[in-house]
Each structure stands twice: as C-alpha cells, then as structure tokens.
Amino acid sequence: MPSHWVKIRTIQYCWRPLLLAHLILLSPSAVVSAFTLTMGLLKVGVPQPWEKSKKNLNYVREAGVRQFISTYNRVKDLKGDELLWGDEIEYGIFVLDHQNKKVRLSLRAKEIMDNLNKNEANSPYESEGCNWVPEYGAWMVEATPRRPYNGYSVDLLRVERNMRLRRKRILSELNENEIAPTVAAFPMLGALGDDGSVPPVPVGGPVTESEYIGDGIINPHPRFAALSANIRKRRGEKVNIRIPLFHDVNTPEYADLPGLPPSTCCGEESILLWRFGKGDLSREKYGNGFVIVGCSSSSREFNDFGDPVTLQKWLVDVECDGCKGLFYRSAPGVIVPDADWPRNGDVVVGSAIPDVPGWIRLQNGYYLPMNSDDGKVKFLHKVSSETHANNQQKKALGSETPMYRGSVGNINDVPDLKSALETAVSSLSDEHQTFNDEAKMFNLRPAIHMDAMAFGMGCCCLQITFQATDVDESRFLYDQLAVLAPIMMALTASTPVLKGRLADTDCRWGIISECVDDRRPAERGRKGGPDPDPEVAGKGYRRLYKSRYDSISTYIYQGVSSEDGQMNNRILNMYNDIPVPIDEDKYRQLREAGIDPLLSQHIAHIFVRDPLVIFDGAVEEVDDDTQTEHFESIQSTNWQSVRWKPPPPRTGPNDPHIGWRTEFRSMEIQLTDFENAAFTTFITLITRVILTFDLNLYIPLSRVDANMQRAHGRNAAVNGKFFFRRHMAPLEKGDDGFDEQYTSMFSTVNGKKSTLPTVFSGDDLSALNLTSTDSDVSSWEG
C-alpha cells in the first residue's frame, strides 16, 4: 500500500472517534461574529536599504518591547472571548506548456488576487466568502475564509465547503493553460534556468544573487525583496540550503560513494535525520554538494560537533547546617521569598550568564547562584544530562493547574546527596565518551543545493489560528500545540521533490528554516566572520542556536497561582531544557514592568533578532502607546512552529474586537480540499479536547526538537518513532508522566494499551454523555 494511503488510513482511524468530540466545542450561546478575522496585513511604504536601516535597528528593538508592555497592560485582563478560528491555504499558479511538455511558474498572482478581491467586494452579503492576500512568490496567492469559523460544531462542516469555494473562485480567474494546485513546492523551482516562468525571468539579480532563480519571481510588493536582500546582507553571504539527495539505484551522485545501499543508510529500525541549520561543518569540509546526516536510532540529538543540544544540568547541594535548598532570584542578587524551591537533591536545568560570572539562569526565567557570596560554599554541581532529581519533593509533585494536581506534603528527609553527587559527576565524564561514539553515526550524503529565500518561502502550507478565551488559555494552548507540531507535520508531509530531484526528506520546514537564516558565523557557533557590529542585535556575536524559522525554544504557560506555586516553576524548568538566548536588558525591563518570568523570557528571546524590514517614515513616528508596528516587525519574522499573538490595537470604534490568539504553523498542504479540511478540523477538535479535559502533553523541548528532525525523515509517518508522554492526565503522585521511550506514529495517534495514551482515541472520550451536551440540530444531522 502506498505510504500516502497509509497516512490517510491513519487519520481515518482517529477521525471517527474524534467526531464524538465535536459536541464539546462550545455551547450554542456563542454568537456568530460578523467581521473578518484577517490573518495578516502588508504595510504599504518604501523599505529602507539595509545600511540605512541598521542605524534604526536598536530603536526598533527598544520600541518593540515598549509597545508590547503597553499592549499587554491594556488587554491582559480580557476574558470570555468566544472561540473564533480560521485556516490559511496557499496556492501556486503554474502554466502548462503541452507542446514542449513543460510546467512553468505563472507570475500573474497579483493580477489574479486583485481581481478576486474586487469580486469579493462586490458581493459582501454572501454567507460565505474569501479573503485573498499576497505571498512571497509572484506565482503564489494565500486565501482565508472571509468570515471566521466559530464555536458551533456545525462550523466544522463549513471548512471543506469554504475551501471548495476558494478553489472554485481562483480557478475562475485562470487562463486556459493555467492551473492552481495546492502543492507544497513547485518541483522544478531552480531547475529550469531562464525558462522557468511566464514571462521568463533571467537567473540572478541584486536581491538574491542566486545561481538558480531570478529576482523577478519574487512578489512585486517591496517588503518581499527587502526581506530577501536584508537576510543575505545581515548574514554576510547568501543563504545555504542543502537537502539530502535520495539514493536510488542509478543516482549518479552516489556512483563515487561505494558501500552505500540504495534507499537507506540507517537500517530498518531508524530513519535518516537531516540536521537543518547545523550544516556549517560539513559545508566547510565538503562544499555545497554534500551534507552530513544522522540516524534516529539514538534517543539523543547532536549538532555537527557531536555536542548534545540540551542545556547543562546542575545538582543542588547547599552544604550548611539546616540548609534545605535555595531561594529563587528574580535577578542576580534579588531573592524571591515566596518560592522556596529548589531543595537539596534536586536537579535544575540552566545556563551560565556570560556577563555575570557565578550565576545561572534557569529555563523558568529565574536565577540561581553557583556559590555563596564568599565563595566558600558551593551550591550547584555540574552533573550528567542523565541525572534526575533524587528528593522527596519529586514524589509529591502536584498542583491545581491544568498540568498537575494535588499538593506538596511536608518534606523532612534529605537524601544521601554525597553518593548521588559522586554518581552524577562520574557519569558526566562517561557521557562525553558516549557522545563521541554516537557521532560516528554521522554519514556524508550528496545534497540538493539551493541558495535563495524563494526555495523556502516559495513553499505552500496549511496554518490555523485560534482565538482563546483569555491570555492564560492562549499560552497553555501554545505549549500543547508545540508538542503536536512535529507529529502533525509528519502526518501531512508532502514535499518529496526539490529543484527537480528526489529528496531523502519529506517536509518543507527545514528548507524554510535555512532559507531565512540570517545568523552570522559567530551566532551559529563558528569562528571568524565579521567583527562585532554594535548596530545589530548582540553585536552579531550572541550565540543563537536556531534560525528565525524553527521550533519553539521555551514553553510560556506560567500556571495558575496556588499555595504551592513553586511546583509550577519546578516542572517548567524540567521541560524547558534547551538553550533560550535572551536579551538580558529587555528581560529585566519586562520583569520590572510586571510581566511574569516565562512570558518575559519568551519576548526577550524573540527580541534577540533584528527587524528585517524598516519603512521610511515609520520609525520614531510610530506611537508606542497606541501602535504595535515595531513589535510586529520582529514578532512576525520569528517564524516558529507555534506563534502566540496578542490582540492588535483598535484604531477606531468600528474596528472588530480580536482577542488572544495561537497560530498552529507546522502542517503541510494537501492536494485535495477534503484532506486539508480533514486536518484542519482534526487539529481544531484536538484543541477542544485538550482544553475541556485539561490534558497535559508536556515533554522536554529537547524531545520536541528531536521529533522535528524525525518528522522530516522519508516516510516518517509510517516508519518513524517519536517521543510522547506515557499519559496525558494531570501529573500523578510520584510520576512525571514522561520517560525516555519513543514510539511509532500509529501508537502516538491511537495509543498503546500498556503505556501510551492518545488524545485521539474514542476510548479516552468514552465518559462523555453526548446526550447531555447542548448541540445544534445540524451537528446531529451531520
């Protein structure tokens, strides 16, 4: 059976029981909104050249934080917003040349989009409509429903109907020899030279300087060309994208690499891993024609140097009479007296602060000292990443938040920390040897090379935005969807052909990640490169572990306050186990403004990036109290797997109210409206189940990153294995819900009787009394 049909069958297994959950979307008291929930707008103006905009980078970063603080304080107490949601679908327009048996890009997207929007404006009273917006490529158009879907379960039936309407309307504007399929990527982009588009466009140009595509295929809106040029100029060179090439029987690039069997390099028990964004070492050694790959048989992920991607772990051991642990610090030297965790025997995850020796910053946004002020008492000891907490508090984990339940009992027993510390430190040296052994698994493979933003941003996808009831729900949903992002990406994988060649991967994500990677060599962990530049963020030398387009780096849900609120911080530190570079000054500014540690960390993290496009007349002229343009200029160019979106400002009394939103961004687009509607409705139902049952999907973010790499693997939905929780209920006493096993996609989706849960199976919903649930008549009939 073809893998595509296996994927669809997998969805069908979980689709039928999930229909049961459609009755819990919302009660019929929800009111249909009459406004359009616009997904995004493009500013009209003249972008500043990079050298001119550099002088304004710092001002925009500073003003962006001020604008966020102003917005947050104005809308943080919004509650009770109804569920509104919508999807975004992108179309590619192609020209069929039957005589020469070629397919080319049709660069008429703006003309077609303008005609479509004109027609929509002439029919404003129709119950269903569409909204058309430009995309990066001059051959691309994005479409959304004109009226958002709401909490009625009958709106689930609107999804496919509206998608069919969008397709019908765009087809009505095409010429006889044009098509507009929903495909993830144009398979021949960059392979046809000057003859790749209608009208033809010469290869190269001052914007991209590409060897494969021409500047003329970029959307004529000035923002898109400015993005392309400024990414290249900030980076100091063209972007470099290298995808593993599929090894077929007669693939010529493999002729000089004997000993590699066709189709696989990792054996039957694992899949190939392409470590996108971490290819500098292989490029330096082997050039643009090759890439180093790994295999998923290891439960760990490594970069090109064989180093683990998780942060350092530290064992807490305060060696003084009567001392049970440490107080948190909201900043170095500033004690937080109402949070008495962590205790002796606990293990924390954090990183040293470069500018403040002797301190580490934890992944929940707090700080801890390594030693006493006089340096005589050591508080924190480096230990192996395999080390886990060895104290009684872990056995009493609990809270009354959606993540945990119960309470913390009285802790009097202190474990034998001496033996625990000796074991942990000894395993630290063994761990580095293991890393070196695992690094031998890396393999050199021929690569499909690409060198321009169009190869990534020219990909089409399926994205969904949900309006939450309040800020806490939007943040909780952000965290849960981040765990599901790689799972859903693997299920929807649809990008097997690039630049006319078969790739050994199936997803677009890593391609886009590398096509917008504006990091300088030092920021990517390499030596050399340009001198520090005081005008760019971090002077261009702050270590940034990911591209601007990547999976999230920190969970942001703070949890509900309780008498034992310190437990929230403990759990968040356990799961936020990867580096989160932040702008320390902006973090302190956010904390002083009353923003909680996790959200401050998130904002300070996205503001380690520079704005990529600054418009003339829109720098100091922007009002920080009433506008969010500078915040959005950085927020909107941090393309993460999930995006958290504050309410936009209202500029007039007739502007619609838009609440706190969460955008799910990882899914690939499908060929048919039925498939796109199925995945859209599927993830929507999952969000309702998660919120209704307070489900807990948290796993360490290092495992989420590992799943993102696995999701790229060829046929990952069928052959891949993914990290997932053993159960999704609030944490039980003595059980953190997660261990180091990983499982197949089938078990992840449908559950496993002995260990794994499922949010998708009807078994987990069997307690629902559907007859007692308020629901509209059409839902029962549907």
N, C-alpha and C positions, 0 to 999 in steps of 0.2 A: 504494500500500500504506500503511495507517495507520502512523503513527510508532511506536505501541506494538508492532506486529508486527515492524517493522524492528528495534526494540530486542531483542525476543525472538530474532529470527533472528541478531542479532549474538552473543548469548550462545550460541546453538546452534553457531555456527561454532567457538567456542573451547571449548565444553563437551566435545565428543567427544574431542579430543586430551588435555584435562586429565584425563579418566578414566584415562589411562595413568599419571598421576602418583599415583593413589590407592594404588598399591602401595608407595610410598615413605613412607607416613605414619609408621609405626613398626614395629619388629619385633614378632612375637607375644609377646615376653617381657613386654609391658606387661600390667599386672594391672588388671582391672576394678575401679573404685572403687565402694564400696557406700554412699557418702554423697552427699548433695545439695550441689552447688556453688551455694549461694544467691547470687543476683546482687546483692541489696541488701536492707537492712532499714530500717524506720522506727522511730525511737525513740518510746516512749510517755512523755508528760510534758506539762508546761504551758509553752509558749513565753513568753519574756519580751517585754513590749512594747518597741518599738524604743528609746524614750527610756531605758528601764531597761537594755536590752541594750548600748547604746552605752558604758556605763561598764565593761563587761566585754570589749569588742572587743579591746583591746590585750592583755589577759591571755590570751584565747583564741588570738590570733595567736602570742604568745610560747610558750605551752604547746604549740601545734600543732607548732612546729619542734622543741621538746624531745622530743615524742612520736615524731616522725619519726626523729630521731637515735637514740633508744633502740631503736626498731623495726629500723632499718637495721643497727645494730651487732649486734643479736641474730640477724638472719636473713640477713645479707649473704653468708654462706658456704654457704647452702643450694644443693645441686647435685643433678642427677639426677632431678628431678621428671618424672613422666610427662606426656604430653600429655593434658590434660582440657580440654574446651571445651563451650560451650553457647550457645544463642541466646535472645534475648528478643523476644517478639512482643506487641504491644498491640492490644486490641480496643476498638472503640467500640460502645456499645449504643444502639440507636435504636428509636423507637416509630413504627409505620406507622399513619397515620390515613387509611384508604381513603375515608371519607365526605367529608372536607374536602381530600383529596389533599395531605396534608402529612406531612413526616417531622420528628420532634422528638427531642431527647435524652431518654433514659431514665435517670433519676437513681437507679437501683437497683443500681449497681455494687457497693457494699459488701455488700448483701444477697446478691447473686449470688456474689461472691467468698467470703463466709463459708460459704455452702452448698457451694461447690466444695471448699474446703479441708477442710471436715468430711467430705465424701465421700472425699477422698484419704486422710485419716487412718484411715478405716475399711477401707482396702484397701492396707496398707503393703507387702504381699508381692508385688504385681503387678510383673512385669518392667519395664513401662513405666508412668510416672505423670507427674503435672503438679504444678507449684507455682504458686500464684496470689497476686499481691501487688497492692496498690492503686497507682493512678496519679493524676496531678494532677486530672483531671476526675472528677466524680461519676458520669459515664457511661462511665468507662474502667476496664479491667482488664488487667493485664500477666500473661503466662504464660511459664514456662520449663519445660524438662524437669526432672522430679524427680531423675533420675539423670544426671550429665553424660555426654556422649559422650567416648570415649577414643581411643587411638591405633590401634585396629584399623580397617582400611579398611572392614570390614563395618558399622562405626558410621555411615558415610556413608549407609547405607540406612535407618538409624533416624530420620534427620532428618525426612523427609516423613511417615513413619509417626507420629512423635510429634506433629507439627504437626496432622495429621488428628485424632489423639486429642484434642488440646486443643480443637480446633474442635467436635468432636462433644460433648465434655463441657460446654462453655459453652452450646452450643445447647440442651442438655437442661435447662438452668435458666431458659430464657427463656419469657416468656408468648407466647401465640399470635400477638400482634400486634407482637412484638419481633424484631429482627434484630441480629446482631453481626458485621458485615463487617470485614475488615482493610483499612481505607482510611486514607490519611494524615491527612485532616482532614474534619470534618463540614462539607459545603459551605455550609450555611446558618447556621453559627455567627455570631451577632451580627446576623443579618438578619431575625429573626422577632420581635424585641421581647420582650414578656412572655409570648408564646405559643410560646416556643422549646423548652420542656422539659415533661416529665411527671414529677412535678407541676409546674405553672407556677411560675416564679420572676420576681419583679419586677426590672426593669433597675436597675442601680446597686447601691449599698451602701457601707459604710465601708471595706471591704477594698480593692476595686478602684477605686471611684468612676467606674466605666465608664459611657459613654453607650450601650453596645450590649449588654452582657451583665450578668447579676446575680450577686452573690456566692454565691447558692445553688447554682450549678452546679459550685463547687469541691468537691473531695473533703472530707468532714467531718473527716478527720484534721487536727488543729490545725497540723501543720507546713506544709501547703499554703497555708492562709490567711495564716499568718505570713510565708511566703516572699513572697507577693503584696504584702502591706502593707509589708513592710520594704524591698523593692526600690523601691517607689514613694517611701517616706519618705527612703531614703538618696539617691535621685536628686534629690529635691526637687520632683518633679512626676510625673504619670502617664507610663508608657512611651508611646512614639510610634512606631507601626509604619505605614509607608507602602509599599505594593507597587505597581509599575507596572501600570496597567489595560490589558488587551488592547484594541487598536484594531480593532474590527470595522466593518463598513460603516455601521451605524446606531448606534454607541455615542454616546449624547448628550453625554458629557463632551468629546468631540473636535469637536463642532459649532462651538465658538468658537475652535478651533485650526486654521485653514485651512493648506493646504500640506503636511499630513502624510498620506501614503497609508496606507490600511488595512494591517494585518498586519505592517508592518515599518517601521523607521526607520533601519536601519543598512545596507541593501543586501543583496545576495545573498551577499556574501563574508564577512559577520560577523554576530554576534548581539548583541542588546541586553544590556547589563551593568547590573544593579542593584547599586549600591554600598551594601549594607546596613551599618548602623552609622555611616555617614558623611553623614547627611542633614540636619544642623543648618542648614547654609547655605541649602538650598532651602526648609526649613520657615520660617526667618526671613523669607525674601523672598516666598514664595508661599503659606504656610499649610499646613494639613493636607491639602488637596485635591490637592496636586501633589508630584512628586518628580523630581529630576534624574537622568538615566540617561546612560550612555555606550555605546560600541560596541567590539567586540572586535577591530576591525581593527588597533588598535595593539598592539604587543608589550609595552606598559607599562601599569601600573595607576596611577590617580590618585585622590586624595581630592577633596572638594568644592572645594578651593582650587587645584587643578591641581598639587599637590605630589606628587613620587614617594613611594612607600611604602617604598622601600629605604633602608638606612642610608647614611651618608657613607662614601666610600672615601678611603683615605689611602695615598700612595706613601711607602715607606720609603727615606730617603736620609740616612744618617749621614755628614756631611761632616767627616771627620777622617782623618788618615793611619792606615792599617792597619785601619780600622773596616769590617767587612763587614755589620753589621746590629745588631740589638738583642736583649737578653735579655728573655724574658718576665718579668712581675711578677705574683706571686700576689695582691698588693695593692699600691697605690701605694707605691713605695719598697722593696718586698721582692722581690729578684731570685730567679728560678728558674734556677739554674746548669746544670741538666741539659737545658735546651731552648734551643738556640741559634738557632732560627728566630724572627722573620723576618729575612731578609737584605736588603741594599740592592737596590732594584729590585722588591721585592715590593709587592703591594697588599693592604692589610688593610681589613676592614670593622668599624666600631665606632661608638661614640657618646661624646660628651664627658660627663664626670661632673659634674653640676651643683654638687655640694658640694666638689669637689676640682679647681680650675682647673689646666689644663695636662696633664690626663691623659685618656685614652680607655679605655673598656672594650670589649674585643673580644668577638665572639659565641661564642668558645670558653671564656669565663669568665676570661681573663687580662687584664692591663692593660699599657699602653704609655705612656711619657711623650712629649709632643709636642716637648719641647726638653730641652737639657741643664740641669743644676741652676742654672747661672749665666745661662741664657737665651741664651747666645751661639751655640750650635749647634742648628739646627733638625733634628729627627729625622723628623717626619711632615709631609707636604704634602697638603692637600686636592686631590682630583682628581675628574674626571668619573666618573659611575657606569658609563660605557662603557669605562673604562680597565681593562686586565688586567695581570697580573704580567708583567714583562719580565726574567726572570732564568733562569739555567741550572737552578736547582733545580726549577722547574716542569717542565722537560723530563725530570726524573728522578724524577717522583712515584712513590711506591710504598710498600708496607707489607705485612706478612704478616697483616693483619686481613682479615675478610670484605669490606672495602671496597676494599682496594688490595693490590698485591703487588710484589715486587721490593725494591730498596734504593736509597738515595741515594748517588750517586757523589761523588767529590772535586770541589769547586767552586772554581775558581781565577779564572775570568774574571768580571770585573764589567762589566755592560753600560754603554752610554753613558747615564747617568741624566740628564744635563743636557737632552739632546734629548727624552728620554721625559717628563721633568717639564714642559718647556715645552709639549709636545703635549697632555699630560693636563690642565694648567691652562687652556690655551686652549679646549679642548673643554668645560671646566666652564661657561664663560660661554655657549657655544653651546647647551649642554644646557638651560639655563633658558629660552632662547627657544623651544626645541622643546617644552618642557612647556606654555608659554603657547599655542602653536599647537595642540597636541593638545587643550588644554582647551576649545577652540571646538567640539569634537565633542560636548560635553555637550548633552543635549536635555531640555526640560521636558515631562513627561508627567502626565496625570491619574493619581491614586493611589487605591488601596483603602486607607482609613484604619482602623486598629484601635488600641485603647488599653488593653489589659489582657493580663496574663500568660496567660490562658486561650487566647488566639488562637494562641500558640506552643506552650505546654506541653500544650495540648489536641490536638496533632498526635501521630500514632502512627508508629512506626518499627520497623526491624529492626536489632538490635545483637547482636554476637558477642563473647564473651570467651574468650581462650586462656590456658591455664596454660603457662608456659615452663619449660624445664629448669633455668634459673638466672637470676640478675639480669641478666647480660650479654645473654642471648638475649632477655629481655623488653624490654630497652632497644633492642636492634637491631631487633626486630620493630616496636616503637613507631615508629621512624623510617621504616621501609619502608612501613608501612601508612598513615602520614600522607601520603605521596606518592600512594597509591592512593585516598585518601578522596574527593577530588573526582571522580575518574574513576568510581568505583562509585556515587557519588551521582547523577551524570548518567545512568548506565545504569539506575538504579532510579527515576528521577524520576516522581512520581505525585501532585503537589499543584497542579493547574491551576485550582482553583476555591476562592475565599475570600470569606466574607461574602456569598455569593450572586452574586458577579461573577467573570468570567473574568479571570485574572491574565495578565500578559505574562511570567511566570516559571513554572517547573515544579517547584520544590523548596521544602521547608519550612524549610530550615536558617536562612536569613536572617530569617525570621519569628520563630523562637525566639530568635535572636541579639538582635533588637531588643526582644522581649517581656520579657527578663530583664536588660536593660541598665541597671544601677544607677549608672552613672558620672555624676558631677556635671559641670556645664558645663566647668569648668577641666580636668577629667580627659579630656574629649572635645576639648580644644583650643580651647574657646570662651572669650571674655572675659565678665566679670561672674559672676553666680551668688553663692552664699552665701560668707561669709568663711571663711577656713581654720578647720577644726574639728580640734582636737588629739586628739579621741577616735577619729576614723575613720582608716583607713589612708592614709598620705601626706598627712594633713590635708585630704584631698579635693582636693588641687591637683597631685598627681603625674600627669604625662601618661600616660594609658592608651590605647593605640591600638586596642584591640579590646574588645568586650563580653565578659562572662564566658562566653558561649556562642559559640565561634568556632573557627577552625582553630588548630593549634598555632603557637607562636611561636619554638620552639627545638628542634633535634634534641638527643637526650640520650645517644646511644651514644658512649662515650668511646674505644672501640677497645682492642685488645689491646696490651699493652706490647711494645716492641721496641727494638732498639738505636737505631733512627732514629724514636723515638716522637714527635719534634717534628712529623713529617709528619702525624700524626693531627690535631694542632692546626691545622695549616695548612689542611687540607681542611675541617674543621669550620667554621673561620672563613669559608671561601669560600661555604659553603652556608647558614650561619646569617646571612643578610644583611638581616634586618628587625629593627625595634626590639624589645627584650625588656626592658620595665621590670622592675626588681627592687627588693626591699627590701635596700639595701646592708648594713645591720646584720645581717640574717638571713643574707645571703650569707657574710659574714665568720664568723658563728657556725657555719655549716655547714662552711666550709673548715677552721676550727680544730678541728672535730670529726672531721676526716679524710675528709669527703665530697669526691669529685673535683669539678673545676670545673664540668663540664657539668651534673651532677646537682644540684649546689648552685645553679646558675643556674636550673634548672627549678623547684626547690622555692621559691627566693626569688622567682621570677616569679609562681607561683600565690598566694603569700602577700602580694602587693600588694593582694589583695582582702580585704574584711571578711567574717567569718562572717555569714550572713543569718538564722540561727535559733539562739538560745541558750535552753536549757531551765533552768527553776528547779531548783536543787539539783544542777546538773551543770556547775559552773564550777570553782572551786578544789577541789571534792570529787573530781574526776577524777584518778586516779593516772597521772602522766606516764610512769612506768616500765613499767606493765603495760597501759595502755589507749591507744587512739588516737582517742578521740571528737572531740577538738578538731582534730586533723589532718584527720580525715574531714569535719568540718563545713565546712572550706574546700576540701579536695580534691574533695568530692562536688558542690560548687556551682561548680567550674570545669569547665564542660561543653565540652570540646574535642573535635575530630574523632576523636582517639585519646586514650585515658586509660591512664596507667601506674599499676598498682595493686600496692602492696606487700602481703605476706602479712598478714592480720589476726591479732591476738593470739589465742592459745588460752586460754580461761578455765577449762578443765578437762581431765582426762586423756582423756576420751572425745570431745572435740571433734575434728572432722576436720582433717587437715593440708591447708592451702591454700597454694600457692606464689606465686611472682611471676607476675602476670597482665598482659595487654594487652587492652584493650577497643576494638573497632572500631565507631564510632558513626555513621557518615555515611549509611548506606543507608536508603532509603525503603521503606516496607512495600508489599507487592504484594497483589492481590486474591485470589490462589489459594495454596493450600499448596504446590503444585508450584513456582510461581515463587519463593516465599520459601525453600523448601528448595534450589532450584537456586542462588540467590545465596549462601545460607549455605554450601553445600558448595563452591561456586566459590571463595569467598574463603578458606575453610579449606585447599583444595588449593594455592592460591597461596602461603599462608604456608609450607606444607611445601616447595614448590619453592624459594622464596626461601632458606630455611634450609639445605636439602640442597645447593644449588649455590652458596651464599654470594653470591647475587645482590646487585647494588648499584643501587638505584633513586634514589639521592640526586639531587635538583635543588635549586637555591636556593629557600629558603622564600618569597621574593617571587613565584616562579613557582607555587608551591603555592597561595598566596593568589589569584593570578591565575586559576588553574584553578578555585578555589572559586567565584569570580564567574562564570566562563564556564559552570560546571555548572548554575547557576540559570537560564540562558537557555532560552527556549522551544525545545523540540526539540534541545537541546544534544547529545544522544547521536547524532543524525543529522547536524546541520548545524554543530555546534561544533568548534573546534580547541583542542587542549590541549598544554601544554608537557610534554615527556617526554624521557628520555635517548636518545641515539643507540645506546648499547649498555648492557647491564646486567652485563657481566663486571667483575671487579676491574680497576682502572684500569691501562691500558697505559702504557708509557713515552711521555711527551710528549703524552698525551691525557687530558683530564679527563672525557671521556665525555658532555659536555653542551655544546650550543651554543644559540644564540638562536632556533632554529626551533621551530615548533609544528605539530602535525599533527592530522588528523581522528581521531575516536573509532575508526573502523574500523582505521586504521593503528596506533593506540595499542594496541588489543586484539590485532590479528592480525599486526602487524609490517609492515615495508616493506623490500623486498628490498635497496634501495640504501643505506638509512641506519638505519631504526628497528628495534629489536629487539622481541621480545614475550616476556613470561613465560607467555603463554597458549598459544602455538602448539606443535603437536606436533613441529615442526622442531627446536626447542630441546631437546626431550627424546629425540631420536632415538638418542642414545648410550646410553640406558638399555637394559640387558639384562634385560628383565622376567622372563625365565625363571629368572634367578638371584636374584630378590628373594623373600625369605620373605613369604608372604602366606597368610591363612586361606582355606580352601576356598570359603566363601561369597562372597569377593571375586571369585574367578574365575567363579563361577556367576552373580553379579550383573552 
